[in-house]
Amino acid sequence: MLMFSVAICGRLLAQNSPASTKTAVFAGGCFWCIQPGFDKAPGVIKTVVGYCGGTEPNPTYELVGSEKTKYRESIEVTYDPAKISYDQLLDIYWKQIDPTQSDGQFTDIGPSYQAAIFYADENEKKTAEASKSKLAASGKFKKPIVTEILPAMKFWPAEDYHQKYYRQNPEHFEAFEYGSGRVSFQKKNWNEKP
């Protein structure tokens, strides 16, 4: 009887947890500002802000902020592909950034703030390219879409005080988000705050 119960319990646990998860990495300027949009999406299991695109081991916020590396402030999104697709994650991503800005994002200027989609395989690359082309063809933006699509590199989590910054320091986060021009841009171009 015990063996039967254990077997049933194991099957129930397997049904309640995702069979497989995937990760996606995006750079979109200040990593504090792109985390909330992904956190509230059904099918997203967790998000971690950090650094991607460089080669120095163990990057720190100070090192990345020095603009002497190729790292960009990024977010790693762990998701259940049975509940949300990579294409849907791209839709969320586009609403977090100004895809026409090449020198950074909003008031954050410099290489570490440049937007990029980091693809893990050819399928992600094709999906990202198609999504970018679809956005360009939509006529939503008068300027060209310049967001880069780059091969994924090792993702390094940022320091703990950056994780879920919007929850840790809500007043400072809100002032920063509004002050940067990100919120007004989102409202103007998407008629809502994502």
PyMOL commands that set and color helices and strands:
alter all, ss='L'
color gray80, all
select helices_A, chain A and resi 2-16+31-39+61-65+86-94+111-113+122-137+160-162+165-168+170-179+182-190
alter helices_A, ss='H'
color red, helices_A
select strands_A, chain A and resi 22-27+44-52+72-79+104-105+108-109+116-119+148-151+156-157
alter strands_A, ss='S'
color yellow, strands_A
deselect
rebuild
show_as cartoon
